Amino acid sequence: MRDIALRTTFLDRRQYVEENLLLRYARDQERSLLLSILPAQIADRLQEDVRNRIERSKQQHQQRTRFDQRSINSSQSIKRWRQPDHGTLFIEPHKDVTVLYADVVNYTHLTTTLDVKKLVEALHDLFVRFDIASEEHNVMRIKFLGDCYYCVAGLASPNEDHAMCCVDLGLRMIKDIRDVREKRHLNIDMRIGVHSGDVLSGVIGAAKWQFDIWSKDVDIANRLEATGATGRVHVSQHTLSKLDGEYFFEDGTEKAREDPVLQKHNIRTFLIKSLRDPKHDPRRVKRELLAKKLSEASKSNFMYNSTLQQYNQVRNQAKLEMCRELDKMPIGRIQMTKLCRRSTNPTQDEIEEETFRRNISSFCLLFQIRNWEYQYIKEPDMMFKYSIALSWIVYMSLLTIQLLSKDAKYHYWIIDGITISLLSTLLIISWYKKLWIMYVSDNEQSRPRFKPSRFLYRLSDCMQRNIVLRISVYFLIITSYIAVAAMQVMDCTPEDAVQCFHPWVLTNCMTLIIGTTFLFTRIPFVVKTTAAVIITLTYAILVMVEFHYIFKDSPSTNANLNAEYSHILLILITLGIFHLMERQTEFIAKVDYNWKRQLLQKQDDALITNDTIKVLLVNILPSHVAEFYLSTQLQNELYYEEYDNVAVMFASIKNFDTDKIGLRVLNEIICDFDDVLNKYSSSLRVEKIKVANWTYMAACGLDVTRSEKVNAPQIKFRNLSLMPNGRRSEYRPNGSEQVQRVPFGNGSTIALDLERGQYEGNIISNTPRMSREDITGDNDEAIKVMANFALDLMRAMRRFNAENMQSEYEGSTDYGMLRIGISHGRAMAGVVGISKPHYDIWGNPVNMASRMDSTGIPGKIQVTENTALKLRNYNIQCNYRGMTFVKGRGNIPTYILGTDDNYEGFLPHRAPSTSEPT
C-alpha cells in the first residue's frame, strides 16, 4: 500500500509535468499565431485588457454564486467582458516610417473572366511571394484589400533604412508579379506607391480585430499607388530624399500632378526606374545580411516546423522535466550536500521546497494553513477497502492465536461472533462498489437499478469519501482488536499465573495491533500516532504493573535484560518503525497534495491566459480557421471554402473629416456596429470580414458546414491547442449556443461564450457537411438577414449622429451618412499568404457589393438586380434607381431598398414601375 502511494505520487507529478508542458506548448503556439497577426505591443495591451475582464467576470460570477444561486445568462455575461469598452483605444503613434501600397493592375477584368478558384489561387501564389519578400526586407505586411497589398517599414522595430526597404520590396514585387504572369499566363502587372511619414497603428472595434494604420501619410501613399505607372514604384519627394541616391528615377505621372489629395499636401512625385550598383555600399550589405538572418529565424519558427518535430520536441522536453522532478520527489537517495551546506543562490525549485516545509509542522505533519489540512483530510480514500480487507485478515489471525493459546469459554464465542459479523459486513460494504463495477456494470457511468444494490453502492462510495465514517470504522476495528487481546488476560490471577496466558504470544499480538493502527492511509496521521502511543503506554502499564508477575518469568531477549523490558522494548521498536514508515508515507501524501494544489493554481492561471488568447484569436480569425492553422502550421498551402450563395455588404461612412474627427470617433462607430453584429449570431450569422478606413465589410452565409468544398489537408497529429476543442475545454454545439466551461477552484464553472468565433472544434475533419437539400431552404435567407443587418447599421449610425455629432457639423444635412451596397452569389472564403493569416472572401458578390457602395447614395441601401428580385420575395420594397455605371461591367440596373424615415423597417413590396427593365 505504501508502494501504491509512492507510485500514485509519481504519476500525479508526471501528469502535472505533462499537462504543464502541453499547456505551455499550446499557449506558445497560440501566442505565436497571435504575434504573427498583431505586433507584440498591441497584442500585449489587448491581452492584458481581455485578461482583466476575464478575471473581473469570474470574480463577479463567484460573488453572485455566493449570494445568489440562480442561473445567469452566460452569453450576456460574457459579452460584458469580451468586448473592449468603447472608451478603450488600442492605438499607438509611430514617427518616421514608410508605407507601401501595391495594387494588381487589371484585377477587375480578371474577376469577370477567371473562375473564382483560379483567381484565389493566383492571389495566393502572388501574396505568398510578397510575404516572403516582405520578411526578407524587414517590412511588416498590414493587410489585404482585395487585390491591394499594403505594408509598412520601421514600425515594429526602428530601422533607419525603412524607405530603402520599401523601395527594394516594391522592385521585388514587380519582379514577382511578372513571374506569376508568365507562369499562369495572366495579363496582370503591379502599380506601387511609397511614402514616408508618421502613422497611427492599432486595432479598433469590439470584434474581429485587424491591425491597421491611419494618417494623412497613409492616404498619400494610397494616392501615389492610384496615380502611379504600371511596373514602376511611385514615391514622394520626402521618400526620395531618404534613398541616398541609390536608385535611378524620373519625374512622376501627370495624374499625380492633377490629384487633389496630392495637391492639397503639396506632394511632388517620382518614379523609381532601377537600383544603382549596390556592391560597394556597406549599409546595403549589412541590410542584406540582416534580412538573411531574419529569414532563417522565421523558418525556425514553430509555424514552419513539422508536426512530427513538434511532437518529438514535447516528448524530449517531458523527459528532461521528469529528470528534474525526480530530484524533487521525497524518495530515493539521500543528498548529503543538502544536509551539510545550504545553497547561497537557491533555485526556484529549492525555494518552493523550503516554502512547503515551512508550511508543515515538524512533529505532527499538519499544514499550518488550517483550510489546507481540512481539505486534505476530506479527500477520498480509494485504498480504504484494501485497508479493511487486510484488517479483517489480521483480526482472523488474532482470533486464531487466541483460540490456539487459550481454551475458549462460552462468552468468548459470543463476542467473537458479533465482532466477526461486524467486520465481515464492513468488508462486504467497502468492496461492493468495486466488485459491482468489475462484474456487473456495463460502464463506469452506470448505477445499480435495484434499491438494495443501490443502497449498498452508495454506502460503499460514502465510506470512501466521508472522513467521519472512515474514522468511526477505524476505531471500531482497533477496538475489536483490543477486545480479542483483552480476552486472553481476562480471569487471570496470581494463583494461576502459569496457566493464564503466554506473555510473548500477547506481545506479538500487540505488535500486530500497533502495525494495523498505522495501516489506514487516509486516517489523519495525528489520530493514528495517538492511538498507537495510547496502546503502547497501556500495554507497558500491564507489563510493568498489572501482570508483572507473569512477564518477569518469561524468557528474555538478552541475558542481561529483564524480561519485562524485553517486552516493552519490542513494542517500542515496533511503534518507532511503523511511526517512521507512516511518517514518510504521510509526508509523501502531503507533498502530493501540495503539488496538486500547485497544479490547480497553475491551471487556473493558465486557463485565464488561454481564455485571453482564445478570445483574441476568435476575434481575429473564425475559430475553425485558427484551429486549422494551430493544428497544421502550413507554410504556404492555400486554405479555402467554396459557397454557393453568400450575401456581402459594404458600408461606408461619408462626409467625416478624419483629421478633424480623429480615430476615437471611428472606434466608437465601429464598436456600435459590432454591438449590432452580436445580435446576428444565429445559424445564419453575419460575419465581420474587415474594416478599411471608413468602410465596414460583412458577409452572411459563411457557414463551413454548408460549404460545398473545404480545401484543408487531413490533420495527422493530435491537437495540442487550447482552442475550444483542445484538452482544457468543453463545448456543447446546441444550435447556435456554443459555450465553453471553465473550472474554478471551488468546483463551480463559468460559461465562456465564444460564439463570435463561428464554430467550436475541428469541424474541418469532424463535422458532417449539410446536404444541398438542407441548404436550399436557407439559401436566400442569408440575403434577407444581410438586408436586416444593413438596416440596423443605418439605425445605429443615425442614433450615433443624434447623440454625438450635432455640434461637429452644424447646418449640414448629410454629415456622417452611411452608404451601403449589397450583392449575393457564389463566393470563396479562405486565407492567403503565410506571415499573417487573414480570413477574406472573393468572388463576384464581393466586387459588386463594393461597386454598389461606391456608386450608392448616402443614407440609402443599394443592391444589384438579382439581389432585389430575391428580397422582393420577402416582401421588401426594392425601388428601381436606373442604369448605373459600374467599373468592369458597364451600365447595369440598380435598386434602392425602401425604408421608413427612421430606419425602423422596410416598406412592403409594391408592383414594379413601368420604367423598370423586365
Secondary structure, DSSP 8 states (H G I E B T S, - for coil): -HHHHHHHHHHHHHHHHHHHHHHHHHHHHHHHHHHHHS-HHHHHHHHHHHHHHHHHHHHHHHHHHHH--S---HHHHHHHHHS--TT--EEEEEEEEEEEEEEEETHHHHHHHS-HHHHHHHHHHHHHHHHHHHHHTT-EEEEEETTEEEEEESSSS--TTHHHHHHHHHHHHHHHHHHHHHHHT---EEEEEEEEEEEEEEE-SSSS---EEESHHHHHHHHHHHTS-TTSEEEEHHHHTTSTT-EEEEE--HHHHH-HHHHHTT--EEEEEEE---TT-HHHHHHHHHHHHHHHHHHTSGGGS-HHHHHHHHHHHHHHHHHHHHHHSSSS---HHHHH---SS--HHHHHHHHHHHTB-TTT--BSSHHHHHHHHTS--TTHHHHHHHHHHHHHHHHHHHHHHS---HHHHHHHHHHHHHHHHHHHHHHHHHHHHHHT-SSTT----SHHHHHHHHHHHHHHH-HHHHHHHHHHHHHHHHHHHHHHHTT--GGGHHHH--HHHHHHHHHHHHHHHTT-TTS-HHHHHHHHHHHHHHHHHIIIIITHHHHTTS--SSTTS-HHHHHHHHHHHHHHHHHHHHHHHHHHHHHHHHHHHHHHHHHHHHHHHHHHHHHHHHTTS-HHHHHHHHHH--SS--EEEEEEEEEEEEEEEES--HHHH-HHHHHHHHHHHHHHHHT--SSS-EEEEEEETTEEEEEE---GGG-SEEE-----S-----STTSTT--B--BTTB-EEEEE-TTS-EEEEE-GGGS--S-HHHHS----HHHHHTTTTHHHHHHHHHHHHHHHHHHHHHHHH-TTTTTT-SSTTEEEEEEEEEEEEEEE--SSS--EEEESHHHHHHHHHHHTS-TT-EEEEHHHHHHHHTTT--EEEEEEEEETTTEEEEEEEE-B-TTSSSB-------TTS--
